[in-house]
Amino acid sequence: EDVSSQLTDMPKDKLLGGLLASGFDEGSCLSRYQSSLFQKPSLHKPSSYLLSRLRSYEDLHKRCGPYTKSYNRTQKLLKSHLSASSTECKYVVWISYSGLGNRVLTLTSAFLYALLTNRVLLVDQGKDMADLFCEPFPEKSWVLPVDFPLKETFKILSQKFPHSYGNMLKKNILNTSTVSLPSYLYLHLAHDYDDHDKLFLCDQDQTLLSRVPWLIMKSDLYFVPSLFLMPSFEQELSKLFPQKDTVFHHLGRYLFHPSNHVWGLITRYYQAYLAKADERIGIQIRNFDTGPGPFQYVMDQVLACTLKYKVLPQVDRKRTIGTQSEKANLKAILITSLSSGYFENVRNMYWEHPTVNGDVVEVFQPSQEQFQHTENRLHNSKAWAEMYLLSLTDVLVTSAWSTFGYVAQGLGGLKPWILYKSDNQTTPNPPCRQAMSMEPCFHAPPFYDCKTKKGMDNGALVPHVRHCEDMSWGLKLV
Ligand code: GDP
């Protein structure tokens, strides 16, 4: 299809079925209006209740956002070290932490928490988040002002931070009968959180937290599945998401619009390499072993998976010339990886041998960055562009444990083939399986029953929260 000619016409479903608010300046964020030209239309309709809650969140954000009267008043509590008082606006401040895929997932978790608790989400962008995403809410920014009183504190937030919810509980400084609460609390929700930090995900604790105007959150976990296990959010969540496995799909498409700079990377790449194909196949290769790779056991796994499940066409190693056909299918394979070795291997395979079915196969890889540079701007832009490009494919293969892959599958509404994590550098058998749902996996959920205060299996409580395909102790919505 010719995308460039469509760009001049008015797209049909510009606002993604009402998911997006109107009233933005179109030029400041082209992706918001042009995404429907590249993305397949979503098969999942957001509930009208979700739409109305998003619109009321946008009003709240307008009233409470940076430098509004309410914001100015509420941040004064922090400046003068006052205790909590009832304020018109309450906030969740999200701290930038970990890789980009992780950040997209934790921002979504923080936003859903803000929706459920009528808080306003503000984002501390850190050094390297500016110019990746457009502003998601009309009129008022979601970026935390640079003169926010606790900015200096952000640098030392960790599991040990004395003003964290978990540590204050541990030292008995806080309990449900505490009369005077602090004006802020730090919520440590990262992989190294302890049993006290995890109490954030218990209903009883939410009552106390609801009285604290500022919650500062640092996380590298998609904790949404555990919110679905909390009785006080249950009813609201089922109204917001009658189809439970669409949380990230809808909220991700609502929140994350590539900035014009990243949109340029995405659209130029798509038009040059992917637009004319009959079928687009994405393969995301992420390896958590040491060294950049490529590794033979990973290459074997990718081929075992994709050939077994007919994601890629077989090659005929006995013949030199394949079937010639007028209407051969053109398949574009988009590989993303820090290393270029897998791409070279697959490309050579389709150059050196004909396909059995006559398919014509082209193989591309946008970048080979070798290793993760978390604080480099162009590196992050490329990572974001690649996640987005993967989301535009028709069939997706992802790597176990990788939030980079989760973002692509969720935005694209795809149930990917997940390459299992390997043990001892060997190819797992079976090499992969198809995901149960397009939702991300919560990698470190608590296994604690808030009521009985005993351990239990949170993956066996309700049918819509299950253990993940790629991590047996993780939880995901299905
Ligand atoms: P995860 O570690 O796989 O869960 O994903 P994250 O996105 O949180 O962190 C990995 C980071 O490494 C990314 O944000 C990128 O900076 C980099 N990275 C990993 N794989 C790729 C890739 O295929 N392409 C690019 N451009 N960067 C990658």
Residues whose N, C-alpha, C, O or C-beta is under 5 A from the ligand:
A	BS01	GDP	G99 L100 G101 N102 I285 R286 T336 S337 L338 S367 E369 Q372 H373 H379 K382 A383 E386 W401 S402 T403 F404
